[in-house]
Amino acid sequence: MFPCKIWANCLQAEGWLLLWLLVLLPPSANGSFLRRYFALPASRFNLTPGRSGQPIEPAPTRPHKTASYILDDAPELGRLFDGIGGMSGGGAASRLLVNYPEPHRSEILDYLFKPNFGASLHILKVGIGGDGQTTDGTEPSHMHYKGDENYFRGYEWWLMKEAKKRNPNIRLFGLPWSFPGWLGPGKSDPYDNMTMTALYVVSWILGAKKHHELDIDYIGVSNIFEVIFHFFPFTLHL
Ligand SMILES: *[C@@H]1O[C@H](CO)[C@@H](O)[C@H](O)[C@H]1NC(C)=O
């Protein structure tokens, strides 16, 4: 039987290792992993210098496949496209932005969130601070200990409000990437008492509404594979 427990403990290390392996995979006959995965034209990677005075020959193009791609918007046949999202997490992805001088800070926020302008993000996913290392840094929890409540720590509240100011329809997504130690007392397992962990997350959602007038649309759970395969390409680094 598969050693589930050992696997769960190693998820994070395995996840990062996998990411690096994918990036470092040598090009095969079909092109490198990245080229295949993102379907970038091979000619972009043709860095062979031309002979002096000669233009660089374009890479030979492959015969174009003519298979048609049918779009069917009949209801309930598939998933809907919810938009393109950006993630502020990892304890560092947007840590510096809040301290940028104006007008540059506002300009960057406009480029990120203003509709039909720049990135025009439809979804903003933020880390729910958990007092723990979350890849590149640490964000403060809204509950340092049981009974503690403070919804003004960190910079994610600010970022969500700046996003909403520019696009009131932007969807908000919270992700507890790390949990404070008191949630898994003595076991380092925040899922040991699910009721307590659920109350912790729900209090963040309620705090967002009560203190910042923010409606949280989605909540995720910490999961390295989710991040690598769905959200990593959209991570903001500012
Ligand atoms: C789990 O947490 C809830 C909420 O704090 C508490 O009422 C309950 O007694 C806890 N369960 C255990 C087994 O500790």
PDBQT file of the ligand as one rigid body, heavy atoms in Angstrom, charges set to zero:
ROOT
HETATM    1  C1  LIG A 301     -11.901  21.102  18.738  1.00  0.00    +0.000 C 
HETATM    2  O1  LIG A 301     -12.110  22.501  18.740  1.00  0.00    +0.000 OA
HETATM    3  C2  LIG A 301     -13.396  22.892  19.184  1.00  0.00    +0.000 C 
HETATM    4  C3  LIG A 301     -13.492  24.406  18.967  1.00  0.00    +0.000 C 
HETATM    5  O2  LIG A 301     -12.467  25.095  19.625  1.00  0.00    +0.000 OA
HETATM    6  C4  LIG A 301     -13.612  22.449  20.603  1.00  0.00    +0.000 C 
HETATM    7  O3  LIG A 301     -14.897  22.824  21.024  1.00  0.00    +0.000 OA
HETATM    8  C5  LIG A 301     -13.425  20.943  20.703  1.00  0.00    +0.000 C 
HETATM    9  O4  LIG A 301     -13.507  20.538  22.052  1.00  0.00    +0.000 OA
HETATM   10  C6  LIG A 301     -12.084  20.519  20.103  1.00  0.00    +0.000 C 
HETATM   11  N1  LIG A 301     -12.020  19.083  20.043  1.00  0.00    +0.000 N 
HETATM   12  C7  LIG A 301     -11.037  18.393  20.619  1.00  0.00    +0.000 C 
HETATM   13  C8  LIG A 301     -11.112  16.902  20.449  1.00  0.00    +0.000 C 
HETATM   14  O5  LIG A 301     -10.109  18.897  21.225  1.00  0.00    +0.000 OA
ENDROOT
TORSDOF 0
